[in-house]
């Protein structure tokens, strides 16, 4: 197989003009190259380079290539394991986009009786929208008006200087729309970094690490409490242990995998899955979905039951959604990369004495200048 000419936009979306497509390819290619290189070894030990990760546009994919789909549940596990009941976790997950950290976020629409009529889900990374805003800002406005509200104004989305604001009035809540991901950990950059870091094999005290939790604890490439991070890391590392070269399939992105309807019932006996519609992305790479019953049916989402309980929260649906990414592995058994015999270590930041003046702290006592290479290395660690 030959090298890829250019990385495609997520979901093979056609929003970009020619310049935008080139900018997107440059962003993904540069992000992959940075992930291969790994963090500065003077600041982070035992985590660079990552020779088993590669760029599709600069290295061939061999004929033995195989695809590996890795999927996980969209409901935030951190919320699930820290809640005392289903109702409490559903309420908490529906309360803020900031807790929806499994690469899937949603917004709920209700009628005047507070019954749910629609739930919109997105897994589109913010970087796509930032590039689109830089290269074709009018398209951003058009898409917001089409998918969120016809009354969206340019000043709602862009600052006075023309800078796109990802967290704007139409994309910052669980009730006024969700155009793309905004939770700080839900980025494509984090996906790429996590996948690359997980290609590093680790042999500690003579034994190779293989389980989800020991790998993420040692590799420090994400949060061990999530559904996504440990599962992605273990899936990638399993391929690395087969001596393969690994990368993320084109188009790089996070995608909807499926909606399960086990235990769902509608008032008229119709198929509950018939009200699940994908709005953006190609057949294999869906990035936007809505759950909504047509008005002519005479009932709404809130009248559908799951395990006998009416859908009162959008997060009840998230329990049944899976998100996926796809990896490619090739050249099995041919990698010469040696396993690391130590876990990742972050070296203490070398801060000048003047960095600790009163001006360096916020009104809440928070230090305002963390070392960029650590805070930005992988947002999934937060």
DARA-V622783 format. One record per residue. N is the residue number from 1. RES is the residue in one letter. PHI is phi in degrees with one decimal (NA if undefined). D_FIRST is the distance of its C-alpha to the first C-alpha in whole Angstrom. Layout:
# DARA-V622783
n=N res=RES phi=PHI d_first=D_FIRST
n=N res=RES phi=PHI d_first=D_FIRST
This chain:
# DARA-V622783
n=1 res=X phi=NA d_first=0
n=2 res=X phi=-90.7 d_first=4
n=3 res=X phi=-71.2 d_first=7
n=4 res=X phi=-76.2 d_first=9
n=5 res=X phi=-68.6 d_first=12
n=6 res=X phi=-162.8 d_first=15
n=7 res=X phi=-72.1 d_first=16
n=8 res=X phi=-83.1 d_first=17
n=9 res=X phi=-65.1 d_first=21
n=10 res=X phi=-54.4 d_first=22
n=11 res=X phi=65.8 d_first=22
n=12 res=X phi=53.8 d_first=21
n=13 res=X phi=-62.1 d_first=24
n=14 res=X phi=-110.1 d_first=26
n=15 res=X phi=-73.6 d_first=28
n=16 res=X phi=-74.8 d_first=27
n=17 res=X phi=-86.9 d_first=28
n=18 res=X phi=-61.0 d_first=26
n=19 res=X phi=-64.5 d_first=27
n=20 res=X phi=-63.9 d_first=27
n=21 res=X phi=-63.3 d_first=23
n=22 res=X phi=-66.9 d_first=22
n=23 res=X phi=-64.7 d_first=25
n=24 res=X phi=-65.9 d_first=23
n=25 res=X phi=-58.1 d_first=19
n=26 res=X phi=-63.4 d_first=22
n=27 res=X phi=-63.0 d_first=23
n=28 res=X phi=-66.2 d_first=20
n=29 res=X phi=-61.0 d_first=18
n=30 res=X phi=-65.7 d_first=22
n=31 res=X phi=-65.6 d_first=23
n=32 res=X phi=-65.7 d_first=19
n=33 res=X phi=-61.0 d_first=20
n=34 res=X phi=-65.5 d_first=24
n=35 res=X phi=-70.9 d_first=23
n=36 res=X phi=-63.7 d_first=21
n=37 res=X phi=-64.7 d_first=24
n=38 res=X phi=81.4 d_first=26
n=39 res=X phi=-70.6 d_first=30
n=40 res=X phi=-60.2 d_first=32
n=41 res=X phi=-64.6 d_first=33
n=42 res=X phi=-80.2 d_first=37
n=43 res=X phi=-119.2 d_first=37
n=44 res=X phi=-131.8 d_first=35
n=45 res=X phi=-92.0 d_first=35
n=46 res=X phi=66.5 d_first=32
n=47 res=X phi=-143.1 d_first=29
n=48 res=X phi=-156.6 d_first=27
n=49 res=X phi=-77.5 d_first=25
n=50 res=X phi=-119.3 d_first=22
n=51 res=X phi=-67.8 d_first=20
n=52 res=X phi=-89.7 d_first=18
n=53 res=X phi=-102.4 d_first=17
n=54 res=X phi=-145.3 d_first=14
n=55 res=X phi=-97.9 d_first=14
n=56 res=X phi=-63.5 d_first=11
n=57 res=X phi=-92.1 d_first=12
n=58 res=X phi=-124.3 d_first=12
n=59 res=X phi=-135.3 d_first=10
n=60 res=X phi=-68.9 d_first=6
n=61 res=X phi=-101.4 d_first=5
n=62 res=X phi=-72.3 d_first=6
n=63 res=X phi=-66.6 d_first=6
n=64 res=X phi=-88.5 d_first=9
n=65 res=X phi=-59.8 d_first=9
n=66 res=X phi=-133.0 d_first=12
n=67 res=X phi=-99.0 d_first=14
n=68 res=X phi=-128.1 d_first=17
n=69 res=X phi=-91.7 d_first=20
n=70 res=X phi=-116.0 d_first=23
n=71 res=X phi=-129.7 d_first=26
n=72 res=X phi=-155.0 d_first=30
n=73 res=X phi=-75.7 d_first=33
n=74 res=X phi=-75.4 d_first=34
n=75 res=X phi=-67.2 d_first=38
n=76 res=X phi=-66.1 d_first=38
n=77 res=X phi=-66.0 d_first=39
n=78 res=X phi=-58.3 d_first=41
n=79 res=X phi=-68.3 d_first=43
n=80 res=X phi=-61.7 d_first=43
n=81 res=X phi=-82.0 d_first=44
n=82 res=X phi=-114.2 d_first=47
n=83 res=X phi=-112.4 d_first=49
n=84 res=X phi=-94.4 d_first=52
n=85 res=X phi=-157.4 d_first=51
n=86 res=X phi=-61.3 d_first=49
n=87 res=X phi=-60.1 d_first=51
n=88 res=X phi=-64.0 d_first=51
n=89 res=X phi=-69.1 d_first=47
n=90 res=X phi=-64.6 d_first=46
n=91 res=X phi=-61.4 d_first=49
n=92 res=X phi=-65.7 d_first=47
n=93 res=X phi=-68.7 d_first=44
n=94 res=X phi=-81.1 d_first=45
n=95 res=X phi=-78.8 d_first=47
n=96 res=X phi=-156.5 d_first=45
n=97 res=X phi=-66.6 d_first=41
n=98 res=X phi=-66.7 d_first=41
n=99 res=X phi=-101.9 d_first=41
n=100 res=X phi=-87.6 d_first=38
n=101 res=X phi=-110.3 d_first=36
n=102 res=X phi=-109.2 d_first=33
n=103 res=X phi=65.5 d_first=31
n=104 res=X phi=-145.1 d_first=33
n=105 res=X phi=-131.5 d_first=36
n=106 res=X phi=-147.6 d_first=39
n=107 res=X phi=-137.2 d_first=42
n=108 res=X phi=-112.6 d_first=45
n=109 res=X phi=-109.2 d_first=47
n=110 res=X phi=-124.1 d_first=50
n=111 res=X phi=-88.3 d_first=53
n=112 res=X phi=-73.2 d_first=57
n=113 res=X phi=-102.9 d_first=58
n=114 res=X phi=74.1 d_first=55
n=115 res=X phi=-87.1 d_first=53
n=116 res=X phi=-70.1 d_first=49
n=117 res=X phi=-111.6 d_first=48
n=118 res=X phi=-161.2 d_first=44
n=119 res=X phi=-131.0 d_first=42
n=120 res=X phi=-105.2 d_first=39
n=121 res=X phi=-121.0 d_first=36
n=122 res=X phi=-137.0 d_first=33
n=123 res=X phi=-132.5 d_first=30
n=124 res=X phi=-79.9 d_first=29
n=125 res=X phi=-67.3 d_first=29
n=126 res=X phi=-66.4 d_first=31
n=127 res=X phi=-61.7 d_first=29
n=128 res=X phi=-58.4 d_first=28
n=129 res=X phi=-72.7 d_first=31
n=130 res=X phi=-68.3 d_first=32
n=131 res=X phi=-66.9 d_first=29
n=132 res=X phi=-62.3 d_first=31
n=133 res=X phi=-65.7 d_first=34
n=134 res=X phi=-73.6 d_first=34
n=135 res=X phi=-101.6 d_first=32
n=136 res=X phi=-155.1 d_first=34
n=137 res=X phi=-59.9 d_first=37
n=138 res=X phi=-64.1 d_first=38
n=139 res=X phi=-65.6 d_first=35
n=140 res=X phi=-60.3 d_first=36
n=141 res=X phi=-61.2 d_first=39
n=142 res=X phi=-60.2 d_first=38
n=143 res=X phi=-69.2 d_first=36
n=144 res=X phi=-61.6 d_first=39
n=145 res=X phi=-66.3 d_first=41
n=146 res=X phi=-73.8 d_first=39
n=147 res=X phi=-101.2 d_first=38
n=148 res=X phi=-111.6 d_first=41
n=149 res=X phi=-163.9 d_first=44
n=150 res=X phi=-62.5 d_first=45
n=151 res=X phi=-89.3 d_first=48
n=152 res=X phi=-59.5 d_first=45
n=153 res=X phi=-110.1 d_first=46
n=154 res=X phi=-54.1 d_first=44
n=155 res=X phi=-69.1 d_first=47
n=156 res=X phi=-73.6 d_first=46
n=157 res=X phi=-108.1 d_first=42
n=158 res=X phi=-122.0 d_first=43
n=159 res=X phi=-71.9 d_first=45
n=160 res=X phi=-57.6 d_first=48
n=161 res=X phi=-91.6 d_first=45
n=162 res=X phi=91.2 d_first=43
n=163 res=X phi=-81.3 d_first=40
n=164 res=X phi=-67.3 d_first=39
n=165 res=X phi=-109.3 d_first=40
n=166 res=X phi=-55.8 d_first=38
n=167 res=X phi=-95.7 d_first=41
n=168 res=X phi=-112.9 d_first=43
n=169 res=X phi=-61.6 d_first=46
n=170 res=X phi=-99.3 d_first=43
n=171 res=X phi=-147.0 d_first=41
n=172 res=X phi=-141.3 d_first=43
n=173 res=X phi=-147.7 d_first=44
n=174 res=X phi=-101.9 d_first=44
n=175 res=X phi=-138.6 d_first=46
n=176 res=X phi=-118.5 d_first=46
n=177 res=X phi=114.8 d_first=42
n=178 res=X phi=-142.7 d_first=39
n=179 res=X phi=-86.4 d_first=36
n=180 res=X phi=-156.1 d_first=34
n=181 res=X phi=-64.3 d_first=34
n=182 res=X phi=-133.2 d_first=36
n=183 res=X phi=-58.3 d_first=37
n=184 res=X phi=-60.6 d_first=36
n=185 res=X phi=-90.3 d_first=34
n=186 res=X phi=-89.4 d_first=32
n=187 res=X phi=-130.2 d_first=29
n=188 res=X phi=-69.5 d_first=25
n=189 res=X phi=-60.0 d_first=26
n=190 res=X phi=-67.6 d_first=28
n=191 res=X phi=-59.4 d_first=25
n=192 res=X phi=-64.8 d_first=22
n=193 res=X phi=-61.6 d_first=25
n=194 res=X phi=-61.9 d_first=26
n=195 res=X phi=-61.1 d_first=22
n=196 res=X phi=-65.9 d_first=22
n=197 res=X phi=-62.9 d_first=25
n=198 res=X phi=-75.1 d_first=25
n=199 res=X phi=-75.5 d_first=22
n=200 res=X phi=-78.3 d_first=25
n=201 res=X phi=-77.3 d_first=26
n=202 res=X phi=-135.8 d_first=30
n=203 res=X phi=-114.1 d_first=32
n=204 res=X phi=-115.5 d_first=36
n=205 res=X phi=55.2 d_first=39
n=206 res=X phi=84.3 d_first=37
n=207 res=X phi=-117.7 d_first=35
n=208 res=X phi=-76.9 d_first=32
n=209 res=X phi=-75.3 d_first=32
n=210 res=X phi=-136.3 d_first=30
n=211 res=X phi=-86.7 d_first=32
n=212 res=X phi=-55.0 d_first=32
n=213 res=X phi=-74.4 d_first=35
n=214 res=X phi=-71.7 d_first=35
n=215 res=X phi=-68.5 d_first=31
n=216 res=X phi=-72.3 d_first=32
n=217 res=X phi=-67.3 d_first=36
n=218 res=X phi=-81.6 d_first=34
n=219 res=X phi=-83.5 d_first=31
n=220 res=X phi=50.7 d_first=33
n=221 res=X phi=-104.4 d_first=30
n=222 res=X phi=174.2 d_first=32
n=223 res=X phi=-98.2 d_first=35
n=224 res=X phi=-67.4 d_first=36
n=225 res=X phi=-83.6 d_first=38
n=226 res=X phi=-79.3 d_first=35
n=227 res=X phi=-71.4 d_first=34
n=228 res=X phi=-75.2 d_first=30
n=229 res=X phi=-55.7 d_first=30
n=230 res=X phi=-62.7 d_first=31
n=231 res=X phi=-70.2 d_first=29
n=232 res=X phi=-61.2 d_first=26
n=233 res=X phi=-59.3 d_first=26
n=234 res=X phi=-68.3 d_first=27
n=235 res=X phi=-65.1 d_first=24
n=236 res=X phi=-67.1 d_first=21
n=237 res=X phi=-64.9 d_first=23
n=238 res=X phi=-61.2 d_first=23
n=239 res=X phi=-71.5 d_first=19
n=240 res=X phi=-61.8 d_first=20
n=241 res=X phi=-70.0 d_first=23
n=242 res=X phi=-90.5 d_first=20
n=243 res=X phi=71.3 d_first=19
n=244 res=X phi=-98.8 d_first=16
n=245 res=X phi=-90.3 d_first=14
n=246 res=X phi=-135.0 d_first=15
n=247 res=X phi=-155.5 d_first=14
n=248 res=X phi=-91.2 d_first=16
n=249 res=X phi=-67.7 d_first=14
n=250 res=X phi=-85.3 d_first=14
n=251 res=X phi=-79.2 d_first=17
n=252 res=X phi=-66.4 d_first=18
n=253 res=X phi=175.1 d_first=22
n=254 res=X phi=-107.7 d_first=24
n=255 res=X phi=-137.3 d_first=25
n=256 res=X phi=-69.3 d_first=27
n=257 res=X phi=-95.6 d_first=27
n=258 res=X phi=-168.9 d_first=30
n=259 res=X phi=-124.0 d_first=34
n=260 res=X phi=-87.9 d_first=36
n=261 res=X phi=-123.0 d_first=39
n=262 res=X phi=-60.7 d_first=41
n=263 res=X phi=84.5 d_first=44
n=264 res=X phi=-88.8 d_first=44
n=265 res=X phi=-141.5 d_first=47
n=266 res=X phi=-104.6 d_first=48
n=267 res=X phi=-59.1 d_first=52
n=268 res=X phi=-104.9 d_first=51
n=269 res=X phi=79.7 d_first=49
n=270 res=X phi=-71.3 d_first=46
n=271 res=X phi=-69.6 d_first=42
n=272 res=X phi=-60.2 d_first=42
n=273 res=X phi=-74.3 d_first=38
n=274 res=X phi=-67.9 d_first=39
n=275 res=X phi=-103.2 d_first=40
n=276 res=X phi=-100.2 d_first=37
n=277 res=X phi=-127.7 d_first=35
n=278 res=X phi=-90.1 d_first=32
n=279 res=X phi=-112.0 d_first=32
n=280 res=X phi=-141.8 d_first=29
n=281 res=X phi=105.9 d_first=25
n=282 res=X phi=-82.2 d_first=23
n=283 res=X phi=-56.5 d_first=23
n=284 res=X phi=-96.1 d_first=21
n=285 res=X phi=-136.6 d_first=22
n=286 res=X phi=-86.5 d_first=26
n=287 res=X phi=-123.2 d_first=28
n=288 res=X phi=-146.2 d_first=31
n=289 res=X phi=-144.5 d_first=34
n=290 res=X phi=-136.8 d_first=37
n=291 res=X phi=-110.8 d_first=40
n=292 res=X phi=-157.0 d_first=43
n=293 res=X phi=-96.1 d_first=45
n=294 res=X phi=-59.3 d_first=46
n=295 res=X phi=-55.1 d_first=50
n=296 res=X phi=-67.8 d_first=51
n=297 res=X phi=-72.4 d_first=50
n=298 res=X phi=83.4 d_first=53
n=299 res=X phi=-144.6 d_first=52
n=300 res=X phi=-130.3 d_first=49
n=301 res=X phi=-54.9 d_first=47
n=302 res=X phi=-65.9 d_first=50
n=303 res=X phi=-92.0 d_first=51
n=304 res=X phi=-80.8 d_first=48
n=305 res=X phi=-113.9 d_first=49
n=306 res=X phi=-124.0 d_first=46
n=307 res=X phi=54.3 d_first=48
n=308 res=X phi=83.6 d_first=51
n=309 res=X phi=-108.1 d_first=51
n=310 res=X phi=-59.9 d_first=51
n=311 res=X phi=-75.5 d_first=48
n=312 res=X phi=-103.0 d_first=50
n=313 res=X phi=-138.5 d_first=47
n=314 res=X phi=-62.3 d_first=43
n=315 res=X phi=-67.1 d_first=42
n=316 res=X phi=-62.6 d_first=43
n=317 res=X phi=-71.7 d_first=40
n=318 res=X phi=-58.9 d_first=38
n=319 res=X phi=-57.5 d_first=39
n=320 res=X phi=-109.8 d_first=37
n=321 res=X phi=-97.2 d_first=34
n=322 res=X phi=-117.1 d_first=31
n=323 res=X phi=-109.6 d_first=28
n=324 res=X phi=-141.4 d_first=24
n=325 res=X phi=-133.4 d_first=21
n=326 res=X phi=-124.8 d_first=18
n=327 res=X phi=-105.6 d_first=16
n=328 res=X phi=-121.3 d_first=13
n=329 res=X phi=-128.2 d_first=13
n=330 res=X phi=-151.7 d_first=11
n=331 res=X phi=54.4 d_first=12
n=332 res=X phi=-59.2 d_first=15
n=333 res=X phi=78.4 d_first=18
n=334 res=X phi=-108.9 d_first=17
n=335 res=X phi=-69.9 d_first=18
n=336 res=X phi=-96.4 d_first=21
n=337 res=X phi=-66.2 d_first=22
n=338 res=X phi=-89.6 d_first=26
n=339 res=X phi=-63.6 d_first=28
n=340 res=X phi=-78.4 d_first=30
n=341 res=X phi=-107.7 d_first=34
n=342 res=X phi=-139.7 d_first=35
n=343 res=X phi=-84.8 d_first=35
n=344 res=X phi=-63.3 d_first=34
n=345 res=X phi=-131.0 d_first=37
n=346 res=X phi=-95.4 d_first=38
n=347 res=X phi=-75.6 d_first=41
n=348 res=X phi=-58.1 d_first=44
n=349 res=X phi=-69.6 d_first=44
n=350 res=X phi=-90.9 d_first=46
n=351 res=X phi=-96.1 d_first=48
n=352 res=X phi=-65.7 d_first=51
n=353 res=X phi=-57.6 d_first=54
n=354 res=X phi=-70.7 d_first=55
n=355 res=X phi=-69.9 d_first=52
n=356 res=X phi=-103.0 d_first=54
n=357 res=X phi=-75.4 d_first=57
n=358 res=X phi=-59.5 d_first=58
n=359 res=X phi=-67.8 d_first=56
n=360 res=X phi=-82.4 d_first=52
n=361 res=X phi=-116.8 d_first=53
n=362 res=X phi=-77.1 d_first=53
n=363 res=X phi=-63.5 d_first=56
n=364 res=X phi=-97.0 d_first=55
n=365 res=X phi=84.6 d_first=55
n=366 res=X phi=-87.2 d_first=51
n=367 res=X phi=-69.1 d_first=50
n=368 res=X phi=-89.2 d_first=48
n=369 res=X phi=-129.3 d_first=46
n=370 res=X phi=-66.1 d_first=43
n=371 res=X phi=-61.6 d_first=41
n=372 res=X phi=-56.7 d_first=38
n=373 res=X phi=-66.8 d_first=35
n=374 res=X phi=-89.6 d_first=37
n=375 res=X phi=-68.2 d_first=37
n=376 res=X phi=-98.3 d_first=34
n=377 res=X phi=-59.0 d_first=32
n=378 res=X phi=-156.2 d_first=31
n=379 res=X phi=-65.3 d_first=33
n=380 res=X phi=-70.3 d_first=33
n=381 res=X phi=-74.8 d_first=35
n=382 res=X phi=-67.6 d_first=38
